Amino acid sequence: MTPATTFALIGAGRVATTLGVLLERAGHRIVAASGRSASRERVRRYLPQARFVPATEAARAGAVVVLGVVDDVIEPTCASLAEAGAFRVGQHVLHLSGSMGIATLSRAARAGAVTLSLHPLQSFPEVDEGLARMAGSGVAVTSSSEEGLLFGESLARDLGGVPFRVPDEVKPLYHAAAVFSANYLVVVEAAAERLLGRAGVPGPLELLRPLARTANERAFDLGPANALTGPAARGDVGAIHRNLAALSEAAPELVAAYRALAEVASDIATESGRLPAEQRLAVREELSRWS
Ligand SMILES: NC(=O)c1ccc[n+]([C@@H]2O[C@H](COP(=O)([O-])OP(=O)(O)OC[C@H]3O[C@@H](n4cnc5c(N)ncnc54)[C@H](OP(=O)(O)O)[C@@H]3O)[C@@H](O)[C@H]2O)c1
């Protein structure tokens, strides 16, 4: 456990507010918060003991300053707080972005603060869902100093998370993995729903649920390479041809996505020894015929 300390939330968004509630439960105090009207409402509802004040005043009040604003606003917010003299030696200043580097906090570091980022590997559609989901989630910790890393790991455990270190220079790559794992998984189901709809099948989502659930569970139970099935993984060029011919008629906007995913699927099947190289070549040749 991190020794009890005080926090300021600069931007009480969905993630910062969720973390604020969990930090309070771990014995810390959220002493101040700032932001726009939605932040004010979250603080009123979830962190009523915190003062809602202008950002400079809030940042001065906390031993730890959480820049909970959206990614593009992290660097300018940090710069304007530094300009106003809101940071000091010994303070910890962190942001919550998965893809932004630590350099976005360089103005705080120049003022003597220890800088780091904490990125929960979880999605937070709203605060209540975040609170329910956070326990057991991974938390990526990034800092240029060992002190920052140790502090971040300790905070991550206070949140009920499982910390792991991510070097600053690989954060965008790390974040791309999260985008595939969560966001594009949803996109793939949306594509399947659209196609069943265009095929005239009623209630597509309910029909897809057992199929998608089983595939996802198997990917984690067996590992994706062993769980993978389907025409690209078994080198079924005829089925790929029929799929792509149908897509180019009824859903041409999904041809590129089908091709891209089929290429990755055939790579995985070949790398895991399930699809001989010449069959993979045949799959690739078929895919290259469709644009
Ligand atoms: N959402 C997720 O699932 C998730 C997961 C992991 C990490 N993150 C990271 O967590 C951080 C916060 O994300 P979030 O989802 O909590 O965001 P959010 O709820 O949409 O907003 C975060 C804060 O940024 C403020 N804000 C938004 N646009 C602004 C602008 N143009 N100028 C000034 N302030 C602005 C919001 O103000 P008001 O609400 O007061 O209007 C709020 O205080 C980001 O770095 C994000 O990458 C998000």
The ligand as a MOL file (V3000), in Angstrom:
LIG
                    3D

  0  0  0     0  0            999 V3000
M  V30 BEGIN CTAB
M  V30 COUNTS 48 52 0 0 0
M  V30 BEGIN ATOM
M  V30 1 N -12.1690 5.9370 -21.3000 0
M  V30 2 C -11.3690 4.8870 -21.2390 0
M  V30 3 O -11.8390 3.7540 -21.4000 0
M  V30 4 C -9.9080 5.0480 -20.9260 0
M  V30 5 C -9.1850 3.9290 -20.5140 0
M  V30 6 C -7.8600 4.0810 -20.1310 0
M  V30 7 C -7.2740 5.3430 -20.1910 0
M  V30 8 N -7.9870 6.4080 -20.6560 0 CHG=1
M  V30 9 C -7.3180 7.7130 -20.6650 0
M  V30 10 O -7.8010 8.4660 -19.5630 0
M  V30 11 C -7.7330 9.8690 -19.8700 0
M  V30 12 C -9.0830 10.4900 -19.6530 0
M  V30 13 O -10.0310 9.8080 -20.4490 0
M  V30 14 P -11.5830 9.7880 -20.0370 0
M  V30 15 O -12.1910 8.6700 -20.8120 0
M  V30 16 O -11.7280 9.8530 -18.5710 0 CHG=-1
M  V30 17 O -12.0480 11.1420 -20.7110 0
M  V30 18 P -13.3700 12.0120 -20.5120 0
M  V30 19 O -14.2260 11.4550 -19.4530 0
M  V30 20 O -13.9760 12.1850 -21.8700 0
M  V30 21 O -12.7810 13.4510 -20.1220 0
M  V30 22 C -11.6650 13.6160 -19.3220 0
M  V30 23 C -11.5330 15.0590 -18.9000 0
M  V30 24 O -11.0800 15.8650 -19.9890 0
M  V30 25 C -11.9070 17.0150 -20.0680 0
M  V30 26 N -11.9200 17.5000 -21.4380 0
M  V30 27 C -12.4190 16.8890 -22.5280 0
M  V30 28 N -12.1920 17.6310 -23.6350 0
M  V30 29 C -11.5610 18.7460 -23.2100 0
M  V30 30 C -11.0730 19.9080 -23.8510 0
M  V30 31 N -11.1770 20.0490 -25.1780 0
M  V30 32 N -10.4990 20.8610 -23.1010 0
M  V30 33 C -10.3710 20.7180 -21.7590 0
M  V30 34 N -10.7980 19.6200 -21.0830 0
M  V30 35 C -11.3740 18.6650 -21.8080 0
M  V30 36 C -13.2510 16.5380 -19.5600 0
M  V30 37 O -14.0230 17.6520 -19.1860 0
M  V30 38 P -15.5620 17.5590 -18.7420 0
M  V30 39 O -15.9130 16.1080 -18.5810 0
M  V30 40 O -15.6120 18.3140 -17.4680 0
M  V30 41 O -16.3280 18.1950 -19.8480 0
M  V30 42 C -12.8260 15.6970 -18.4000 0
M  V30 43 O -12.5030 16.4880 -17.2810 0
M  V30 44 C -7.2440 9.9770 -21.3070 0
M  V30 45 O -5.8600 10.1990 -21.3050 0
M  V30 46 C -7.5690 8.5990 -21.8690 0
M  V30 47 O -6.7020 8.2430 -22.9340 0
M  V30 48 C -9.2940 6.2910 -21.0060 0
M  V30 END ATOM
M  V30 BEGIN BOND
M  V30 1 1 1 2
M  V30 2 2 2 3
M  V30 3 1 2 4
M  V30 4 1 4 5
M  V30 5 2 4 48
M  V30 6 2 5 6
M  V30 7 1 6 7
M  V30 8 2 7 8
M  V30 9 1 8 9
M  V30 10 1 8 48
M  V30 11 1 9 10
M  V30 12 1 9 46
M  V30 13 1 10 11
M  V30 14 1 11 12
M  V30 15 1 11 44
M  V30 16 1 12 13
M  V30 17 1 13 14
M  V30 18 2 14 15
M  V30 19 1 14 16
M  V30 20 1 14 17
M  V30 21 1 17 18
M  V30 22 2 18 19
M  V30 23 1 18 20
M  V30 24 1 18 21
M  V30 25 1 21 22
M  V30 26 1 22 23
M  V30 27 1 23 24
M  V30 28 1 23 42
M  V30 29 1 24 25
M  V30 30 1 25 26
M  V30 31 1 25 36
M  V30 32 1 26 27
M  V30 33 1 26 35
M  V30 34 2 27 28
M  V30 35 1 28 29
M  V30 36 1 29 30
M  V30 37 2 29 35
M  V30 38 1 30 31
M  V30 39 2 30 32
M  V30 40 1 32 33
M  V30 41 2 33 34
M  V30 42 1 34 35
M  V30 43 1 36 37
M  V30 44 1 36 42
M  V30 45 1 37 38
M  V30 46 2 38 39
M  V30 47 1 38 40
M  V30 48 1 38 41
M  V30 49 1 42 43
M  V30 50 1 44 45
M  V30 51 1 44 46
M  V30 52 1 46 47
M  V30 END BOND
M  V30 END CTAB
M  END
